[in-house]
Structures are given as C-alpha cells and as structure tokens.
Amino acid sequence: MMTVLLNLEAIAQVLLTNISSLQVLSLLLITQ
C-alpha cells in the first residue's frame, strides 16, 4: 500500500514539474 502512495506522489511531482515547464515555455513563446 505504501509503495502505491509513493508512486502516486512521484507521478504527481512529475506532472507538476511538467506543467510548470510548459507554462514557462508558453510564456517564452508569447513574449517572442
């Protein structure tokens, strides 16, 4: 059970980092 929770937390962190990087890329594209 704990491994499932840890995996979900890791996936959530990856999704958050991907979303933030996508926001940065979109901001860079908009400013150009």
ABEGO torsion letter per residue (X at the ends): XAAAAAAAAAAAAAAAAAAAAAAAAAAAAAAX
